[in-house]
Amino acid sequence: MFAPYHYECDLREFASVNQLERWLEINPVSYTIYIFQSEDGPYYGDCDDYAFELIKDARKEGYDLQFYPAKTTKKGVSHAMCVIIIGNEYYFIEPQTDEVTLGGLID
């Protein structure tokens, strides 16, 4: 399961959405199958596992990527995504498919 990672460094933004998308293309998280072992046996990773792995990889390379729990149903079922700021805009990243979507303006 997820364990917090602590890095002593200054995190930076991606210079552009294009740079982010190129980084996502070469990052292996979206095409990796995660299988974890629990007391009940093995289980496949889901959205939060992919989000935490993507965040870990981004921070290893000095990028400021954050976790975003997105509520998706009226019953309160959540979906984990990542969020990143580039310039004056924030973007959501679907960690299992690398889809990047503009969230909105900051200013």
C-alpha positions as CSV (number, residue, x, y, z in Angstrom):
1,M,0.0,0.0,0.0
2,F,1.0,3.6,-0.2
3,A,3.8,4.9,2.1
4,P,4.5,8.6,2.3
5,Y,7.6,9.8,0.4
6,H,9.7,12.7,1.6
7,Y,12.1,14.5,-0.7
8,E,14.3,17.4,0.4
9,C,14.2,19.5,-2.8
10,D,12.5,22.4,-4.4
11,L,9.7,21.1,-6.6
12,R,9.0,22.9,-9.8
13,E,6.2,23.2,-12.4
14,F,6.2,21.7,-15.8
15,A,7.0,24.5,-18.3
16,S,4.0,23.6,-20.5
17,V,1.2,21.1,-21.0
18,N,3.2,19.7,-23.9
19,Q,6.2,19.0,-21.6
20,L,3.8,17.3,-19.1
21,E,2.3,15.2,-21.8
22,R,5.7,14.1,-23.1
23,W,6.7,13.2,-19.6
24,L,3.6,11.1,-19.1
25,E,4.2,9.3,-22.4
26,I,7.5,8.0,-21.2
27,N,6.5,7.4,-17.6
28,P,5.6,3.7,-17.0
29,V,2.8,4.1,-14.4
30,S,-0.2,4.1,-16.8
31,Y,0.8,0.9,-18.5
32,T,2.0,-1.0,-15.4
33,I,-0.3,-3.5,-13.6
34,Y,0.0,-3.2,-9.9
35,I,-0.6,-6.3,-7.8
36,F,-0.4,-6.0,-4.0
37,Q,-0.5,-8.6,-1.3
38,S,-2.8,-8.2,1.7
39,E,-4.0,-10.5,4.4
40,D,-6.9,-11.5,2.2
41,G,-4.7,-12.3,-0.7
42,P,-3.5,-10.4,-3.8
43,Y,-5.5,-7.6,-5.3
44,Y,-5.0,-5.3,-8.3
45,G,-4.1,-1.7,-7.8
46,D,-6.8,0.9,-8.5
47,C,-6.9,4.6,-9.1
48,D,-5.4,5.7,-5.9
49,D,-2.5,3.3,-6.3
50,Y,-1.8,4.7,-9.8
51,A,-2.1,8.3,-8.5
52,F,0.4,7.7,-5.7
53,E,2.9,6.0,-8.0
54,L,2.6,8.9,-10.5
55,I,3.2,11.4,-7.8
56,K,6.2,9.5,-6.5
57,D,7.8,9.4,-9.9
58,A,7.1,13.1,-10.5
59,R,8.6,14.1,-7.2
60,K,11.7,12.0,-7.8
61,E,12.2,14.1,-10.9
62,G,11.5,17.3,-9.0
63,Y,8.0,18.1,-10.3
64,D,5.1,19.2,-8.0
65,L,2.3,16.8,-8.7
66,Q,-0.5,16.5,-6.1
67,F,-3.2,14.0,-5.2
68,Y,-6.8,14.9,-5.9
69,P,-9.8,12.9,-4.6
70,A,-12.5,13.5,-7.2
71,K,-16.1,12.6,-6.1
72,T,-17.8,10.8,-9.0
73,T,-21.1,9.6,-7.7
74,K,-24.0,10.7,-5.5
75,K,-23.2,7.8,-3.2
76,G,-19.9,9.3,-2.3
77,V,-17.7,6.9,-4.2
78,S,-14.4,8.7,-4.9
79,H,-12.0,8.5,-7.8
80,A,-8.3,9.4,-7.3
81,M,-6.7,11.7,-9.8
82,C,-3.6,14.0,-9.8
83,V,-3.6,17.7,-10.2
84,I,-0.9,20.1,-11.3
85,I,-0.4,23.8,-11.8
86,I,1.2,25.1,-15.0
87,G,1.4,28.9,-15.2
88,N,-2.0,30.3,-14.1
89,E,-4.0,27.1,-14.9
90,Y,-4.5,23.8,-13.1
91,Y,-4.9,20.5,-14.8
92,F,-6.3,17.1,-13.8
93,I,-4.4,14.0,-14.8
94,E,-6.1,10.6,-15.0
95,P,-3.2,8.4,-13.6
96,Q,-4.4,5.2,-15.3
97,T,-4.7,6.6,-18.8
98,D,-2.5,9.8,-18.7
99,E,-5.4,11.9,-19.9
100,V,-4.8,15.6,-19.1
101,T,-7.8,17.9,-18.7
102,L,-7.9,21.6,-18.0
103,G,-9.4,22.2,-14.6
104,G,-9.5,26.0,-14.7
105,L,-7.7,29.3,-14.1
106,I,-6.1,30.2,-10.8
107,D,-6.3,34.0,-11.2
